[in-house]
Amino acid sequence: MRHPSPYHAPGFYDTALAQGRHRDIVGGRWDETPRIVLPLLAQHGLTGSDTLLDIGAGSLRLGRHLVADLPAGHYWATDLSRALMLKGWETELDEDTRLKLPPDHLIEDADFAFPAIPDTITVALAFAVFTHLPADHLSRALANLRRFPALRRVIFTVFLAPEGTTGPHRQADGVVTHADRFPWHMDSLQVIEIAEKYGFSALNHPHRLPRGQALFTADPA
Ligand SMILES: C[S@@+](CC[C@H](N)C(=O)[O-])C[C@H]1O[C@@H](n2cnc3c(N)ncnc32)[C@H](O)[C@@H]1O
């Protein structure tokens, strides 16, 4: 059986982490990604008093900056691999930042079930996560995010292809995406309909993002 993404191959994280590849695992671009993404998060409403859930946070490529910018204890993260998040915590955070992020805020979660995430979450982010997964994962995430009473915005990226695309699609910076295998694309209407189904009103924002990803915000309707 084909795995939905390379992350799901047996032993993927163990092997890559043993080789010291925790930055590569999340796509490298270690400085470029936060330089582009952090101002967009502020533009789309993330403030210094929010409580953030960083879904699929990886080795904290964005998290290391977000923890520093938010009040202590206001950053929570989930990922398919807790070992990957812990590697980021150990190696990429300075001591002050580590003090602001208790390791029990880094939670392994393969199903977008968000176990042990508190009700105080106000914003959820999933950057470069649903680009790696079939559309039912976005559905599951949005369905399960509905239980957070203070949530006012979800910010996420996907790869888009024009409606009716049947074959592969080449993104702006060259990545070739697919409807039926990794890296996955959807069409814009499909994203908006999934969001609506789970009670969110979604908007596609025309930013230029690494690898040609498209950014959406989804607000509880
Ligand atoms: C390209 S990386 C992006 C990491 C981080 N969001 C960033 O931008 O630096 C994709 C991340 O999604 C995580 N991931 C893949 N499948 C997942 C799943 N089913 N549930 C949670 N996280 C998943 C991977 O472990 C990886 O850390």
The ligand as an SDF file (V2000), in Angstrom:
LIG
                    3D

 27 29  0  0  0  0  0  0  0  0999 V2000
    6.6850   20.2430    5.6990 C   0  0  0  0  0  0  0  0  0  0  0  0
    6.6140   19.8930    7.4060 S   0  0  0  0  0  0  0  0  0  0  0  0
    6.0710   21.4510    8.0460 C   0  0  0  0  0  0  0  0  0  0  0  0
    6.4320   21.6290    9.5020 C   0  0  0  0  0  0  0  0  0  0  0  0
    6.0520   22.9920   10.0880 C   0  0  0  0  0  0  0  0  0  0  0  0
    4.6330   23.2570    9.9950 N   0  0  0  0  0  0  0  0  0  0  0  0
    6.8540   24.0680    9.3980 C   0  0  0  0  0  0  0  0  0  0  0  0
    6.3200   24.7770    8.5490 O   0  0  0  0  0  0  0  0  0  0  0  0
    8.0370   24.1500    9.6770 O   0  0  0  0  0  0  0  0  0  0  0  0
    5.1630   18.8590    7.5570 C   0  0  0  0  0  0  0  0  0  0  0  0
    4.9310   18.3590    8.9730 C   0  0  0  0  0  0  0  0  0  0  0  0
    3.6940   17.6630    9.0240 O   0  0  0  0  0  0  0  0  0  0  0  0
    3.8440   16.5910    9.9290 C   0  0  0  0  0  0  0  0  0  0  0  0
    2.7850   15.6080    9.6460 N   0  0  0  0  0  0  0  0  0  0  0  0
    2.6780   14.7900    8.5920 C   0  0  0  0  0  0  0  0  0  0  0  0
    1.5590   14.0520    8.6880 N   0  0  0  0  0  0  0  0  0  0  0  0
    0.9390   14.4240    9.8310 C   0  0  0  0  0  0  0  0  0  0  0  0
   -0.2560   14.0020   10.5070 C   0  0  0  0  0  0  0  0  0  0  0  0
   -1.0490   13.0620   10.0020 N   0  0  0  0  0  0  0  0  0  0  0  0
   -0.5680   14.6080   11.6720 N   0  0  0  0  0  0  0  0  0  0  0  0
    0.2410   15.5670   12.1870 C   0  0  0  0  0  0  0  0  0  0  0  0
    1.3810   15.9980   11.6030 N   0  0  0  0  0  0  0  0  0  0  0  0
    1.7310   15.4240   10.4430 C   0  0  0  0  0  0  0  0  0  0  0  0
    5.2420   16.0840    9.6640 C   0  0  0  0  0  0  0  0  0  0  0  0
    5.7790   15.3340   10.7400 O   0  0  0  0  0  0  0  0  0  0  0  0
    5.9960   17.4030    9.4610 C   0  0  0  0  0  0  0  0  0  0  0  0
    6.5340   17.8790   10.6550 O   0  0  0  0  0  0  0  0  0  0  0  0
  1  2  1  0
  2  3  1  0
  2 10  1  0
  3  4  1  0
  4  5  1  0
  5  6  1  0
  5  7  1  0
  7  8  2  0
  7  9  1  0
 10 11  1  0
 11 12  1  0
 11 26  1  0
 12 13  1  0
 13 14  1  0
 13 24  1  0
 14 15  1  0
 14 23  1  0
 15 16  2  0
 16 17  1  0
 17 18  1  0
 17 23  2  0
 18 19  1  0
 18 20  2  0
 20 21  1  0
 21 22  2  0
 22 23  1  0
 24 25  1  0
 24 26  1  0
 26 27  1  0
M  CHG  2   2   1   9  -1
M  END
$$$$
